[in-house]
Structure formats: structure tokens, C-alpha cells
């Protein structure tokens, strides 16, 4: 859909932390899902920007997710508000 409307970057959110998981588990949960999205986005030339939002306002946690995804097309959208 992003390519159809010529949207080069999609902003995504990690949502809230799962109470059933510790921080590392939440990082793996979000990065695993984002990795699947990134694989498709990479194939069609769309970049993904994870916004510092919801439970993901701490930069080091967002960085951990992005590092775990390990895709050159995934980065951060810093919400300074």
C-alpha cells in the first residue's frame, strides 16, 4: 500500500509493554514482528521508522529493537513532544 501511494517511510509504534514479559522479552516481541514487516518493506523499497511512543519512549530501548531487527531500512522517529 505504501508504494501505491508513493509513501517512502512508514511510521510504526511498538505499543505497550506486555506484563507477561521482562524488558528483553518485550524487545524480542516487538523486534520479531518488526523484522517481518522490514523484510517486506526492504523488498519494495519502503523505510520503516519506529516512533518513540507508548512504552517505547526510552531511546536505548528503541535502539535495542532497531539493532535486533538489523535492517538498513529500519530507523527511529524521535517524538520530542
RODO-2510 file (C-alpha; in nm, 4 decimals, decimal comma):
residues 81
     n   res          X          Y          Z
     1     x     0,0000     0,0000     0,0000
     2     x     0,2842     0,2398     0,0818
     3     x     0,4335     0,2025    -0,2637
     4     x     0,0919     0,2508    -0,4245
     5     x     0,0554     0,5925    -0,2609
     6     x     0,4259     0,6762    -0,3002
     7     x     0,4906     0,6821     0,0744
     8     x     0,8655     0,6292     0,1240
     9     x     0,8585     0,5947     0,5062
    10     x     0,6084     0,4264     0,7369
    11     x     0,5916     0,5332     1,0998
    12     x     0,5171     0,2457     1,3370
    13     x     0,4610     0,2128     1,7103
    14     x     0,5764    -0,0588     1,9483
    15     x     0,2662    -0,0342     2,1646
    16     x     0,2614    -0,1071     2,5336
    17     x     0,4850    -0,3471     2,7188
    18     x     0,3426    -0,6924     2,7838
    19     x     0,3162    -0,7524     3,1584
    20     x     0,3932    -1,1199     3,0920
    21     x     0,7446    -1,0346     2,9639
    22     x     1,0515    -0,8599     3,1011
    23     x     1,2233    -0,5818     2,9038
    24     x     1,4319    -0,8226     2,6961
    25     x     1,1212    -1,0248     2,6155
    26     x     0,9355    -0,7125     2,5063
    27     x     1,2286    -0,6094     2,2888
    28     x     1,2260    -0,9520     2,1228
    29     x     0,8467    -0,9449     2,0824
    30     x     0,8489    -0,6098     1,9041
    31     x     1,1674    -0,6681     1,7041
    32     x     1,0399    -1,0066     1,5834
    33     x     0,7234    -0,8511     1,4464
    34     x     0,9070    -0,5528     1,3048
    35     x     1,1600    -0,7845     1,1372
    36     x     0,8756    -0,9446     0,9380
    37     x     0,7474    -0,6031     0,8289
    38     x     1,1009    -0,4917     0,7416
    39     x     1,1577    -0,7911     0,5150
    40     x     0,8610    -0,6916     0,3004
    41     x     0,9403    -0,3196     0,3207
    42     x     1,3003    -0,3849     0,2128
    43     x     1,1737    -0,5753    -0,0914
    44     x     0,9546    -0,2861    -0,2072
    45     x     1,1900    -0,0016    -0,1133
    46     x     0,9989     0,1415     0,1831
    47     x     1,1702     0,2558     0,5029
    48     x     1,0257     0,1891     0,8492
    49     x     1,0543     0,4413     1,1347
    50     x     0,9714     0,3222     1,4867
    51     x     0,8428     0,6177     1,6848
    52     x     0,9410     0,6791     2,0447
    53     x     0,5876     0,6393     2,1733
    54     x     0,3739     0,4367     2,4151
    55     x     0,6050     0,2228     2,6323
    56     x     0,8920     0,2876     2,3921
    57     x     0,9971     0,6390     2,4942
    58     x     1,3451     0,5490     2,6202
    59     x     1,5961     0,5806     2,3378
    60     x     1,8068     0,2857     2,4489
    61     x     1,5041     0,0542     2,4300
    62     x     1,4124     0,1733     2,0799
    63     x     1,7754     0,1292     1,9761
    64     x     1,7705    -0,2268     2,1107
    65     x     1,4666    -0,3053     1,8942
    66     x     1,6227    -0,1469     1,5844
    67     x     1,9519    -0,3272     1,6437
    68     x     1,7680    -0,6592     1,6837
    69     x     1,5791    -0,6064     1,3572
    70     x     1,9141    -0,5475     1,1840
    71     x     1,7827    -0,3870     0,8664
    72     x     1,9262    -0,0792     0,6953
    73     x     1,5678     0,0308     0,6196
    74     x     1,4588     0,0486     0,9845
    75     x     1,5281     0,3541     1,1987
    76     x     1,3724     0,5756     1,4634
    77     x     1,1271     0,8632     1,4532
    78     x     1,2050     1,0737     1,7600
    79     x     0,8901     1,2197     1,9120
    80     x     1,0204     1,5058     2,1244
    81     x     0,6714     1,6156     2,2279
***
